[in-house]
Amino acid sequence: MPERPDEHAPAPAPEWVAAASSLDWSQAPSDVIGADGTWFPGGRLDTVWNLVHRHAVTHGSRIAVHWEGEPGDRRSLTYSELSAEVETMAVALRDLGLRTGDVVAVHTSWLPETIVMMLACMRIGAPWATVPVSLPAEALSTRISELAPALVLTQDGAWRRGTVIPLKARADEALASADSVEHTVVVRRTGMDVQWFHGDEWFSDVRARVRRPESGPAEPGPGSSLQDLLCIRQLASSTAAQHLEHTLGGILLNAAAFHTTARSGDTFWCAGDVSWAVSSWHGLLGPLLSGDTVVVYEGTLDVPDHTRLLDIAERYRVSTLLTNPAVMRTLRSWRIETDLRARDTALRHVITAGEPVEPALRSWMHATFTDDECTVSDAWGQIELGGIVYATGPRTDYNPGGAMALGEGGVPVPEGGSGQLVLTRPLPGRVVGTSPPPVFTAHGEVSPTGDVVEVSADGGFRFHGRVDAVVSVAGQLVSLEAVARALREHPYVAEATAVRLPHHQHGNRIVACVVTTVEPSGTTAHELASTVRTELGGLARPHAVIFVDRIDTALARTTLSHALETLLPEAAWSVLTWEEITHAAQTMDRPGT
């Protein structure tokens, strides 16, 4: 979106007008986009009133959140109960000294307390950022240092595949060098023993000190400008120094517009980790804005067995399921088809987002989930754009950014051709300055997205990857340069690079090419992969390590990826010469992107 649009700038999509009309404005905006590029200028919103309190007034007994823990414990909150909890925690945060602009780091699994904390932060204007529970202490320390939070929310231990991760102990180690943290609020989840330090407090104690409101749901306040800060989101799970600040207007409007299009009933479940942007934005905020019921699940879907997803969907009558393709690949490997047919589910819409869906997986999803009442859709978006901004499927036709594929010279790509996905209309959720600026092409002014797509017969897109060094792994963005940098810092490594390796069954994987100063071996490969995991987290860990005699940067990353796909389909490590890789790249019989 241009910073100063003129009469030649593209007009916004009508979805934003509809999304805005679904909100209760404390002060109505004067326009959709102002002369200076500001979205809904003059408009003011009470965020939590729109998400929770107004629904507590109109239908307070409706279930707002169904929560299920990995061991099987469950808890549900009505809109009235959620309203009271959020107001109580907002007061508690102010009593701790938090003020507008203070950052809160959320380092928990999906818990009712997690939701209450997020909403309470919005209530007082404190930006919040989710930090994955899977991060080892070193990577967690880096995230915390970069975020500089005043408060960290964590828990004593986190259930994961039937075992408990000592989350507070890991957080304590990470916080040793974080000077900004004044309070660590701990949820008592597992009952395990934890060490206690100055500034540590139990979530239950913080909440208990506040007298609960007795006058019913809060009244709408004067609201805030749509440019006020709502949350901070890590740009990539492996780039600690780069994060994005998202505005209230962008997140809420994107969530409202997509949810209105995607919902197929009043119970919505996003089966994904709390640190996945889609989970908190489209799996929580979107449904709450509509007054729907949100389902959240704490653990992994293989506990106690492979039917956990179907159990949850059936138990809570989930009508719309949103998840990433990695989950769908796992379900396919578990062969859930027969069990699904025997279930009395309420599923009417299944949506995937976060990474490309290969043709074989798409066919399996349609064969497994699609019937007279349930449809399957594929969604795309970017953190920089504020979430999902494109979805296609029988039930979903959502394209407010005017996404299209352009080739050389800005010419639209014909069916079967490949090009870069661009946006032809402005979006309220876009973070200015993080993406390439708009450019003028034969098709007019467009905003490049950095995604390479192929135009399919139905006019939709098949995503092939990025033009930059970022790859989506299990729905999370990973910087290939950060992986390579972590490898270069190892004393055994003289040079390294990392590439994306697509897999027809498992989606994107990362492969590292390394020049070592020692004799390469499987032990060396394991140590290098573990080094990356320790610094950047499990998703960034290379699936395979290839030891080479040298690295020629003239070989394009996409070409290198295709060459390695033919040379290394499954091996965990290998020794190759650069000439062998170059020869494979020159002789491979496949179209380039």
Secondary structure, DSSP 8 states (H G I E B T S, - for coil): --SS--TTS----THHHHHHHTS-EEE--S-SB-TTS-BSTT-EE-HHIIIIIHHHHHHTTSEEEEEE-TTS-EEEEEHHHHHHHHHHHHHHHHHTT--TT--EEE---S-HHHHHHHHHHHHHT--EEE--TT--HHHHHHHHHHH--SEEEEES-EEETTEEE-HHHHHHHHHTT-TT--EEEEE--S-------TTEEEHHHHHHTS----S-S------EETTSEEEEEEEETTEEEEEEEEEHHHHHHHHHHHHHHH-SSSEEEEES-TTSHHHHIIIIIHHHHTT-EEEEE-S-TTSSSTTHHHHHHHHTT--EEEE-HHHHHHHHHTT-HHHHHTS-----EEEE-SS---HHHHHHHHHHH-SSS-EEEEEEEEGGGTEEEEEESSS-EE-TT--EEE-GGG-B--TT-EEEEEE-S--TT--TTSS---EEETTEEEEEEEEEEEE-TTS-EEEEEESSSEEEETTEEEEHHHHHHHHHTSTTEEEEEEEEEEETTTEEEEEEEEEESS---HHHHHHHHHHHHHHH-GGGS-SEEEE-S---TTS-HHHHHHHHHHH-SS-SEEE--HHHHHHHHHH--S---
